[in-house]
Amino acid sequence: MTAPASAYFEIVDSKELGKRLCLPESWVRDQVRSRASDPIPCLRFGKYVRFQWGSPTLTDWLKRRMSR
């Protein structure tokens, strides 16, 4: 499922994503790393990492994690 090019998704940082998932920020940061078995889809801006809340890729990742 792909979203239209004009779709807008809220951009959140690792602290906010952790808060929304009721998980520590450190866990979120660990799950972004390439060594994670199923890394969280993210946007990289140099050393900064952001997430598209509500995007199909993040939603699909959450569904995969919930089915484990």
Phi and psi in radians as a Rosetta constraint file:
Dihedral C 1 N 2 CA 2 C 2 CIRCULARHARMONIC -2.059 0.35
Dihedral N 2 CA 2 C 2 N 3 CIRCULARHARMONIC 2.547 0.35
Dihedral C 2 N 3 CA 3 C 3 CIRCULARHARMONIC -1.558 0.35
Dihedral N 3 CA 3 C 3 N 4 CIRCULARHARMONIC 2.677 0.35
Dihedral C 3 N 4 CA 4 C 4 CIRCULARHARMONIC -1.038 0.35
Dihedral N 4 CA 4 C 4 N 5 CIRCULARHARMONIC 2.631 0.35
Dihedral C 4 N 5 CA 5 C 5 CIRCULARHARMONIC -1.012 0.35
Dihedral N 5 CA 5 C 5 N 6 CIRCULARHARMONIC -0.495 0.35
Dihedral C 5 N 6 CA 6 C 6 CIRCULARHARMONIC -1.501 0.35
Dihedral N 6 CA 6 C 6 N 7 CIRCULARHARMONIC -0.002 0.35
Dihedral C 6 N 7 CA 7 C 7 CIRCULARHARMONIC -1.117 0.35
Dihedral N 7 CA 7 C 7 N 8 CIRCULARHARMONIC 2.461 0.35
Dihedral C 7 N 8 CA 8 C 8 CIRCULARHARMONIC -1.974 0.35
Dihedral N 8 CA 8 C 8 N 9 CIRCULARHARMONIC 2.293 0.35
Dihedral C 8 N 9 CA 9 C 9 CIRCULARHARMONIC -2.162 0.35
Dihedral N 9 CA 9 C 9 N 10 CIRCULARHARMONIC 2.441 0.35
Dihedral C 9 N 10 CA 10 C 10 CIRCULARHARMONIC -1.120 0.35
Dihedral N 10 CA 10 C 10 N 11 CIRCULARHARMONIC 2.300 0.35
Dihedral C 10 N 11 CA 11 C 11 CIRCULARHARMONIC -1.640 0.35
Dihedral N 11 CA 11 C 11 N 12 CIRCULARHARMONIC 2.178 0.35
Dihedral C 11 N 12 CA 12 C 12 CIRCULARHARMONIC -2.241 0.35
Dihedral N 12 CA 12 C 12 N 13 CIRCULARHARMONIC 2.722 0.35
Dihedral C 12 N 13 CA 13 C 13 CIRCULARHARMONIC -1.620 0.35
Dihedral N 13 CA 13 C 13 N 14 CIRCULARHARMONIC 3.118 0.35
Dihedral C 13 N 14 CA 14 C 14 CIRCULARHARMONIC -1.141 0.35
Dihedral N 14 CA 14 C 14 N 15 CIRCULARHARMONIC -0.572 0.35
Dihedral C 14 N 15 CA 15 C 15 CIRCULARHARMONIC -1.128 0.35
Dihedral N 15 CA 15 C 15 N 16 CIRCULARHARMONIC -0.794 0.35
Dihedral C 15 N 16 CA 16 C 16 CIRCULARHARMONIC -1.196 0.35
Dihedral N 16 CA 16 C 16 N 17 CIRCULARHARMONIC -0.698 0.35
Dihedral C 16 N 17 CA 17 C 17 CIRCULARHARMONIC -1.099 0.35
Dihedral N 17 CA 17 C 17 N 18 CIRCULARHARMONIC -0.753 0.35
Dihedral C 17 N 18 CA 18 C 18 CIRCULARHARMONIC -1.043 0.35
Dihedral N 18 CA 18 C 18 N 19 CIRCULARHARMONIC -0.731 0.35
Dihedral C 18 N 19 CA 19 C 19 CIRCULARHARMONIC -1.081 0.35
Dihedral N 19 CA 19 C 19 N 20 CIRCULARHARMONIC -0.778 0.35
Dihedral C 19 N 20 CA 20 C 20 CIRCULARHARMONIC -1.197 0.35
Dihedral N 20 CA 20 C 20 N 21 CIRCULARHARMONIC -0.507 0.35
Dihedral C 20 N 21 CA 21 C 21 CIRCULARHARMONIC -1.678 0.35
Dihedral N 21 CA 21 C 21 N 22 CIRCULARHARMONIC 0.012 0.35
Dihedral C 21 N 22 CA 22 C 22 CIRCULARHARMONIC 1.009 0.35
Dihedral N 22 CA 22 C 22 N 23 CIRCULARHARMONIC 0.811 0.35
Dihedral C 22 N 23 CA 23 C 23 CIRCULARHARMONIC -2.317 0.35
Dihedral N 23 CA 23 C 23 N 24 CIRCULARHARMONIC 2.697 0.35
Dihedral C 23 N 24 CA 24 C 24 CIRCULARHARMONIC -1.164 0.35
Dihedral N 24 CA 24 C 24 N 25 CIRCULARHARMONIC 2.555 0.35
Dihedral C 24 N 25 CA 25 C 25 CIRCULARHARMONIC -1.008 0.35
Dihedral N 25 CA 25 C 25 N 26 CIRCULARHARMONIC -0.641 0.35
Dihedral C 25 N 26 CA 26 C 26 CIRCULARHARMONIC -1.090 0.35
Dihedral N 26 CA 26 C 26 N 27 CIRCULARHARMONIC -0.622 0.35
Dihedral C 26 N 27 CA 27 C 27 CIRCULARHARMONIC -1.155 0.35
Dihedral N 27 CA 27 C 27 N 28 CIRCULARHARMONIC -0.747 0.35
Dihedral C 27 N 28 CA 28 C 28 CIRCULARHARMONIC -1.045 0.35
Dihedral N 28 CA 28 C 28 N 29 CIRCULARHARMONIC -0.826 0.35
Dihedral C 28 N 29 CA 29 C 29 CIRCULARHARMONIC -1.076 0.35
Dihedral N 29 CA 29 C 29 N 30 CIRCULARHARMONIC -0.668 0.35
Dihedral C 29 N 30 CA 30 C 30 CIRCULARHARMONIC -1.117 0.35
Dihedral N 30 CA 30 C 30 N 31 CIRCULARHARMONIC -0.634 0.35
Dihedral C 30 N 31 CA 31 C 31 CIRCULARHARMONIC -1.348 0.35
Dihedral N 31 CA 31 C 31 N 32 CIRCULARHARMONIC -0.157 0.35
Dihedral C 31 N 32 CA 32 C 32 CIRCULARHARMONIC -1.482 0.35
Dihedral N 32 CA 32 C 32 N 33 CIRCULARHARMONIC -0.460 0.35
Dihedral C 32 N 33 CA 33 C 33 CIRCULARHARMONIC -1.109 0.35
Dihedral N 33 CA 33 C 33 N 34 CIRCULARHARMONIC 2.602 0.35
Dihedral C 33 N 34 CA 34 C 34 CIRCULARHARMONIC -1.127 0.35
Dihedral N 34 CA 34 C 34 N 35 CIRCULARHARMONIC -0.387 0.35
Dihedral C 34 N 35 CA 35 C 35 CIRCULARHARMONIC -1.344 0.35
Dihedral N 35 CA 35 C 35 N 36 CIRCULARHARMONIC -0.161 0.35
Dihedral C 35 N 36 CA 36 C 36 CIRCULARHARMONIC -1.170 0.35
Dihedral N 36 CA 36 C 36 N 37 CIRCULARHARMONIC 2.523 0.35
Dihedral C 36 N 37 CA 37 C 37 CIRCULARHARMONIC -1.134 0.35
Dihedral N 37 CA 37 C 37 N 38 CIRCULARHARMONIC -0.550 0.35
Dihedral C 37 N 38 CA 38 C 38 CIRCULARHARMONIC -2.513 0.35
Dihedral N 38 CA 38 C 38 N 39 CIRCULARHARMONIC 1.401 0.35
Dihedral C 38 N 39 CA 39 C 39 CIRCULARHARMONIC -1.038 0.35
Dihedral N 39 CA 39 C 39 N 40 CIRCULARHARMONIC 2.556 0.35
Dihedral C 39 N 40 CA 40 C 40 CIRCULARHARMONIC -1.169 0.35
Dihedral N 40 CA 40 C 40 N 41 CIRCULARHARMONIC 2.272 0.35
Dihedral C 40 N 41 CA 41 C 41 CIRCULARHARMONIC -1.130 0.35
Dihedral N 41 CA 41 C 41 N 42 CIRCULARHARMONIC 2.317 0.35
Dihedral C 41 N 42 CA 42 C 42 CIRCULARHARMONIC -2.579 0.35
Dihedral N 42 CA 42 C 42 N 43 CIRCULARHARMONIC 2.978 0.35
Dihedral C 42 N 43 CA 43 C 43 CIRCULARHARMONIC -1.877 0.35
Dihedral N 43 CA 43 C 43 N 44 CIRCULARHARMONIC 2.350 0.35
Dihedral C 43 N 44 CA 44 C 44 CIRCULARHARMONIC -1.955 0.35
Dihedral N 44 CA 44 C 44 N 45 CIRCULARHARMONIC 2.284 0.35
Dihedral C 44 N 45 CA 45 C 45 CIRCULARHARMONIC -2.193 0.35
Dihedral N 45 CA 45 C 45 N 46 CIRCULARHARMONIC 1.398 0.35
Dihedral C 45 N 46 CA 46 C 46 CIRCULARHARMONIC 1.137 0.35
Dihedral N 46 CA 46 C 46 N 47 CIRCULARHARMONIC -2.131 0.35
Dihedral C 46 N 47 CA 47 C 47 CIRCULARHARMONIC -1.464 0.35
Dihedral N 47 CA 47 C 47 N 48 CIRCULARHARMONIC -0.099 0.35
Dihedral C 47 N 48 CA 48 C 48 CIRCULARHARMONIC -1.633 0.35
Dihedral N 48 CA 48 C 48 N 49 CIRCULARHARMONIC 2.452 0.35
Dihedral C 48 N 49 CA 49 C 49 CIRCULARHARMONIC -2.144 0.35
Dihedral N 49 CA 49 C 49 N 50 CIRCULARHARMONIC 2.318 0.35
Dihedral C 49 N 50 CA 50 C 50 CIRCULARHARMONIC -2.314 0.35
Dihedral N 50 CA 50 C 50 N 51 CIRCULARHARMONIC 2.818 0.35
Dihedral C 50 N 51 CA 51 C 51 CIRCULARHARMONIC -2.216 0.35
Dihedral N 51 CA 51 C 51 N 52 CIRCULARHARMONIC 2.543 0.35
Dihedral C 51 N 52 CA 52 C 52 CIRCULARHARMONIC -1.690 0.35
Dihedral N 52 CA 52 C 52 N 53 CIRCULARHARMONIC 1.636 0.35
Dihedral C 52 N 53 CA 53 C 53 CIRCULARHARMONIC -1.136 0.35
Dihedral N 53 CA 53 C 53 N 54 CIRCULARHARMONIC 2.209 0.35
Dihedral C 53 N 54 CA 54 C 54 CIRCULARHARMONIC 1.600 0.35
Dihedral N 54 CA 54 C 54 N 55 CIRCULARHARMONIC -0.066 0.35
Dihedral C 54 N 55 CA 55 C 55 CIRCULARHARMONIC -1.270 0.35
Dihedral N 55 CA 55 C 55 N 56 CIRCULARHARMONIC 2.686 0.35
Dihedral C 55 N 56 CA 56 C 56 CIRCULARHARMONIC -1.040 0.35
Dihedral N 56 CA 56 C 56 N 57 CIRCULARHARMONIC -0.640 0.35
Dihedral C 56 N 57 CA 57 C 57 CIRCULARHARMONIC -1.181 0.35
Dihedral N 57 CA 57 C 57 N 58 CIRCULARHARMONIC -0.729 0.35
Dihedral C 57 N 58 CA 58 C 58 CIRCULARHARMONIC -1.232 0.35
Dihedral N 58 CA 58 C 58 N 59 CIRCULARHARMONIC -0.684 0.35
Dihedral C 58 N 59 CA 59 C 59 CIRCULARHARMONIC -1.088 0.35
Dihedral N 59 CA 59 C 59 N 60 CIRCULARHARMONIC -0.763 0.35
Dihedral C 59 N 60 CA 60 C 60 CIRCULARHARMONIC -1.078 0.35
Dihedral N 60 CA 60 C 60 N 61 CIRCULARHARMONIC -0.715 0.35
Dihedral C 60 N 61 CA 61 C 61 CIRCULARHARMONIC -1.074 0.35
Dihedral N 61 CA 61 C 61 N 62 CIRCULARHARMONIC -0.786 0.35
Dihedral C 61 N 62 CA 62 C 62 CIRCULARHARMONIC -1.071 0.35
Dihedral N 62 CA 62 C 62 N 63 CIRCULARHARMONIC -0.739 0.35
Dihedral C 62 N 63 CA 63 C 63 CIRCULARHARMONIC -1.086 0.35
Dihedral N 63 CA 63 C 63 N 64 CIRCULARHARMONIC -0.736 0.35
Dihedral C 63 N 64 CA 64 C 64 CIRCULARHARMONIC -1.079 0.35
Dihedral N 64 CA 64 C 64 N 65 CIRCULARHARMONIC -0.726 0.35
Dihedral C 64 N 65 CA 65 C 65 CIRCULARHARMONIC -1.202 0.35
Dihedral N 65 CA 65 C 65 N 66 CIRCULARHARMONIC -0.595 0.35
Dihedral C 65 N 66 CA 66 C 66 CIRCULARHARMONIC -1.299 0.35
Dihedral N 66 CA 66 C 66 N 67 CIRCULARHARMONIC -0.401 0.35
Dihedral C 66 N 67 CA 67 C 67 CIRCULARHARMONIC -1.537 0.35
Dihedral N 67 CA 67 C 67 N 68 CIRCULARHARMONIC -0.016 0.35
